[in-house]
Amino acid sequence: MATRDVEVRRSRRRRRTVSAYRDGGRTVVLIPASFSAAEEARWVERMLTRLERGDTRSALGDDALAARAARLSERYLGGHARPSSVRWVSTMEKRWASCTPTDGTIRVSDRLRDVPTHVLDYVLLHELAHLLVAGHGPAFWRLLGSYPRLERARGFLDGLAHASGMPSSEEPEGPAAGLDEG
């Protein structure tokens, strides 16, 4: 661990939780003040491993993103949604992703590179569903209904939108709403 720049911050207010984040080239690990030196060492290693795993996930390229979309289409949409391309874009400021059904392209904002996997999967599945059904009416939400973490992912995105000053989702709340936005 001597080669890594790690700063450990102890807090008396923290009781059980541990967190870590990158600050430039340094990793900051926040731990309870009551942790022993052995607990500190164990948690620092664990948090460094988690951050490194996240860094690897962030490196997901366009090909891997397209392969992930293909697996999601197969699993949740019977393989019927077949995009011509799926890629990251850096130009999207007001949307998480977009789809052009006429040419089968899906674009995902690179602001989503670090979201949890279930959130990225929801966004991809959402855009894949648009290859099959336009709008956000009941038929669209029926397609997404088998995704088990749908509401959790949507809640995450709403929180992320709020934190970044974006408007929250303007979509209906699923099949119960019964309205297509047109």
N, C-alpha and C positions, 0 to 999 in steps of 0.2 A: 504494500500500500504506500510505500515511500515515494513512488513515482507519481502518485495521484495527488492533486491539490484538493484536499478535503478540509472543510471547516465544520467542526461540531459545535452546535450551540445548545446549551442546556437551559431548560426553563423550569422554574418552580411551579408555574401554572399548568404545565403539561403533566398529565398523570400517567397515561398509558400510550398515547399516540406518538408515532414517529413519522416524520415526513422528510422529504429531500427535494431539492431543486437545483438546477444549474444556474450559476450566476457568472456569466462570461466563461472563463476556463476553470472556474472553481465549482465544486459541488458543496452545497450547504446541507447538513443533516441536522434536523431539529429533534432533540430527544428530551425526555423528562430528566430533571436534575437528579432524581433518585437512582438512576441507572448506575450499576457498577461499571468498572472499566471493561470487564468481560462482556457485559450486556451491550455496552457502547460499541465495542469492536464487532460483535455479532451483527448488530443493527446497521452499522456503517457498511459492512460488507453486503448485507441483504439489500440495502437501499441502492448501493452502487450497481448491484446486479440488476435491480428493477429498472433503474435509469438507462443502463446499457441496453437492456431488452427493448425499452421504448425507443432508443436511438436506432436500433436495428429496424424496428417496425416503421420508423419515420423514413427509412431509406427505400420503402416500397416504391418501385418504379411503375411506369405505365404498363409494362407487360404483366407484372404481378397483379396490378390492379385489374386488368382485363381478365386474367385467369380467375381472380377472386369473384368477379362479376359472373363469369361463366358458371362457376360452382354454385353461386347463389341462385342463378336462373334455374339450374338443374334441380336443386334441392327444393326451392319454394315455388317455382313457376313452371315446373315440368319441362324445363329446357326450352320453352316457347319464346322467351325473350332472347334474341340473338343480336347484340349490338355489333355494328361494323367496327367501332373503336370505343375504347374507354381510356381516358387519359386525365392526368392532373393538369390544371391550368392555374395561372397566378393572376389572371385578370378579373376574376369574379369577386366583387366586393359586397354585393347585396344578396347573394344566393349561396347556398352550400353546394349546389350542383345543378346541372341542366341537361336536358335531353332533347334531341331533334329527331323525332320519330321518322320523318321523311327520309333521312339518310342514315339513321341508326346510330348516331354518335351520342356519347355520354361524356360530359366534362364534369370533373369534381374539383372544387376549390382546394388549392394546396393548403388552405388554412385548416383543413381537416386531417392533415398528415399525422397529427399527434393525438387524435381522439381515440377513445377505447374502440376496440375491434367491433363490438356490437353496434356502435354508432355508425362507423364507416359502412358496415354491412347493411344497416337500415337505409342509409343514403343511397347506396348502390342499388339495393332492392327497389327503393322508391322510383329511381330513374328507370330501372329495367321494366317496372310495371307500366311506365308511361310508353314504352315501346308497344305495349299491348292494349292499353286503355288511355285515352286522352282525358284530361281533367282529373278532378278529385271526387268523383261521384261514388255511389255505393259499389259499383262494379270494381272500381279501382281499389277501394278499401277492402273488398272481399279478397282480392289478390294478395294483399299484404297481411291479411288476417292470420295466416299461419306462422308469421314470424313472431317467435315467443317474446322478444324483447322490444317490440314495437313502441309501446308507450314509454318505456324507460329511455329508449334512444331519443324519442321526440322530446321528452322532458329535458334530457341533456342538451340537445340542440337549442331549445328555448332558453335554457340557462346561459348557454354560451352566447346566444344572440343578445340577451339582456346585458351580460357582462361586457360585450364589445360594442354596445350602443346600437345594435341592429334591431329592427322590428322583429317581434316574435312571429312565429308561424301564423299565417293568415288562413291556413287550410281549415276546413271543417274538422271537427273532432272525430272523424272516422265514420263508419257506416251509420251510426245513430243520427248524424246530422242530416244525411240524405240529400245534400245539395251539391251540385257541381258548380264550381266557380266560373266555368266558361271563359 
